[in-house]
């Protein structure tokens, strides 16, 4: 795990996985001269065969929370560096997957990283650490981490909406081969949100269920190489963040797990999501209001609900989303492929969106715009809507589930979709020989070359309402 984040005192925090002692020695030889006394160097290991015995308990009169040469462990050369080693086991962590190790981690972190000298924070391999709902300021998560097991075990005074929160972090790189297991099974069947169960049965879903990992009001973030599974709700959520790179993640939850979006971003700009595999019970990637300049590439998505922009405009709210690219990805066995979904009554705009080179494998609704999104049967018709414009669909190919048409563009009655461009579409039924007809409603655009199936339902020309003023207001933040 490699994590760098400056503190308020301009500290630099560097974390590195101990794949082997030789690798660490090479790293130190090449990098240690770059570190000074304002650097907190943290080495974490959870899965790379570095085994440490439980250190002796510190003596009451003279507590010693560090060691210069733990044994067995890496080569002693590692600890000849100008750094002290802080082992979380020395702070009371048990690592049995059941004992609460939250305070041990926080205490070790506080002591290690707020010294005026370099330090090593060591979390040994072959341990599983149970962490309570926690807000981390300038800190880290890696390894086998688990929350309390279900709602009944959750601390009564702690919020049930989030588990691990990273707040106001600037400049963090989190890497590692660790596993974060949200143990969401007991949360998924709480009453509130209906969802589909096995054999088509309708089951209840979660109310206040925790997001596994939330990044809030942070910038210059990199998260990569983690496996996150079975989150009670969203696996990753980024709110009010800037300059985010997410890559090489493995996200897994059962297809029947409700509201378990893989990666959700909201009011977050300049985002890169690359080279990840997501299978879950909701959107693989969901893009909420206030997101701009998002690049999504090489994602394997499914089973799940596809890659979605929205839902937007809920509760007559404003939503502005622009400059989104989704490309070079695979979506398989999902309820949707690439989707834009908005509620009636909202306002704002979705513009400059590109979906390119996406392979569909038995996907229901491979291409869908739904401006009548509603989670109940009681949503009323409203005249205002988020304006959708400048959307490009190119080189989208594969097979679709015949229960729905391969293309479904249901735009608002009063605020039509404009400037839709479609090219190189080749979508065939996964079963049977009959190709379903595309569906369009109040959708203006052009088919730039022949497609399979032919798309003849787009409207030509320019509608009376173009929505350009709405787009300009979103871009200039004039609302």
Number of C-alpha atoms within 10 A of each C-alpha: 28 21 26 25 23 17 17 10 8 10 19 21 26 23 23 20 22 24 17 15 18 14 13 19 19 12 13 17 12 10 10 14 9 8 17 15 13 17 22 29 26 27 23 26 27 27 23 17 15 18 18 18 11 15 17 9 13 13 8 7 6 7 10 14 19 24 16 16 16 18 13 11 16 20 16 15 13 20 18 11 15 15 22 22 21 24 28 27 23 22 21 19 23 19 21 13 17 15 14 19 23 16 16 19 21 16 13 24 22 12 14 25 24 16 14 13 17 24 27 27 25 22 29 26 19 18 19 24 26 22 21 19 20 16 15 16 12 22 21 23 22 23 25 22 22 21 25 21 16 16 17 10 9 15 12 9 6 12 14 17 14 21 24 21 21 20 19 16 22 20 20 24 22 23 23 26 19 21 21 24 22 26 19 25 16 13 24 27 20 17 13 13 16 16 19 16 15 9 6 8 8 11 18 16 21 22 16 17 23 25 23 29 23 22 22 19 16 22 21 17 22 21 20 22 19 23 20 24 24 22 33 32 30 26 28 22 21 23 20 17 25 21 18 24 18 21 22 18 24 19 25 23 29 16 19 19 26 28 22 32 29 31 23 23 25 20 19 26 23 18 24 17 23 21 18 22 20 26 28 30 27 29 33 32 24 23 25 22 23 20 26 24 17 24 17 22 21 19 25 22 27 28 25 30 29 32 27 22 24 24 20 31 26 17 10 16 16 19 25 25 30 22 18 22 17 21 20 18 21 22 29 25 21 29 22 29 33 23 24 22 21 28 27 27 21 22 23 27 28 31 23 19 23 18 22 20 20 26 23 29 23 24 31 27 26 31 23 23 25 19 28 20 19 16 10 8 6 7 12 9 11 15 11 18 28 32 28 29 25 17 21 19 21 19 18 27 21 21 22 31 22 19 11 19 21 29 23 19 23 20 26 25 18 13 22 24 30 28 22 20 19 22 18 18 24 19 26 23 22 16 12 8 8 9 18 17 17 19 18 19 17 19 26 22 22 20 18 11 12 13 18 16 17 14 18 13 18 21 18 12 11 11 15 8 13 17 19 13 12 19 22 13 14 22 17 9 9 8 9
